[in-house]
Amino acid sequence: MHLCDIITRSAHPAPWSEGDNIPWHEPGFSARMLREHLCHAHDAASRRLAVVDRHVAWIHERVLGGTPTSILDLGCGPGLYASRLARRGHTCIGIDYSPASIAYAEDEARRANLACTYRLADIGQADYGSGHGAAMLLYGEMNVFRPGDIRAILQRMHDSLVPGGVVILEVSTYAAIRQQGLAGRSWYSASQGLFSEQPYLCLQESHWDEATATSALRYYVVDTATAEVTLYAQTLQAYTEEEYAALLAEHGFVDLGVHPSLTGGEGEYQPEFVVLVARRDGAVA
Ligand SMILES: C[S@@+](CC[C@H](N)C(=O)[O-])C[C@H]1O[C@@H](n2cnc3c(N)ncnc32)[C@H](O)[C@@H]1O
């Protein structure tokens, strides 16, 4: 793309029309993103380890009742949750399409001899296996999928669980996604950063579409040496709490509990998320 393509861009991009997500799966981006996952200075990409430890304690003790089980972690990133859950006796399967994150997670599992298996795959297509006691999709990742795709993912999560097995979804609130869409335009410059090792400008733009309850986010990355432009785009789907509940019921989940955070309590850093915990229907063996 050239700079003039920014001038002629559409005023209101249709949801998902310009791209599905930021390029988590590209090797260079994934290596740079891994640094953010592991950074102790912020909670972007993954939470700081002290926060992850509190989340894992809540999942283990309060959601899973301290009983070791098989856990499917979709969008597991570098395995910060899976590795800690394995240290508490669970067997974990993590799926993610970021090569650097999966390599890091596998290396950690090998070195610490953890009961973790990782797969480099798109969770839209990957085989989830079966017989799991829990399946999770954290950090708002559910909201980046098209409604039809997330329905298919929820159904496959359901089918991968034993009856009574637990689904744990950390999702964005309707208000948070609307706010992101209404954020408008901003920009920053970097001598090197997440989008490139070379100096670049990142021009960000967002649009809220009330009719579809989606926020379309654009990142125009301008290489300052060549003026070449790369567009990364993602769309976030907003759901009300009632819509989340209906979606889970539609896919065979019962006993829904809504929690303010992955520690079960208020006062965590990121009020833009809520945590949905429900059980797969069917008779428990
Ligand atoms: C915000 S990060 C969260 C990582 C991890 N759950 C955590 O909280 O530490 C989202 C992760 O989802 C992964 N992801 C997003 N879409 C995916 C897809 N379609 N298939 C596989 N992984 C995906 C990304 O690569 C990234 O590692």
The ligand as an ORCA input file, in Angstrom:
! r2SCAN-3c Opt
* xyz 0 1
  C      -4.023    -11.750     24.148
  S      -3.086    -13.189     23.808
  C      -3.444    -14.172     25.243
  C      -2.509    -15.337     25.448
  C      -2.802    -16.174     26.697
  N      -4.148    -16.703     26.694
  C      -2.566    -15.348     27.936
  O      -3.539    -14.803     28.478
  O      -1.403    -15.278     28.365
  C      -4.082    -13.990     22.559
  C      -3.469    -15.240     21.976
  O      -4.432    -15.838     21.094
  C      -3.748    -16.330     19.969
  N      -4.706    -16.425     18.862
  C      -5.530    -15.461     18.390
  N      -6.277    -15.937     17.385
  C      -5.919    -17.236     17.202
  C      -6.316    -18.258     16.302
  N      -7.253    -18.049     15.370
  N      -5.724    -19.468     16.410
  C      -4.758    -19.696     17.342
  N      -4.333    -18.761     18.216
  C      -4.916    -17.550     18.156
  C      -2.627    -15.340     19.719
  O      -1.581    -15.889     18.949
  C      -2.216    -15.009     21.154
  O      -1.206    -15.861     21.600
*
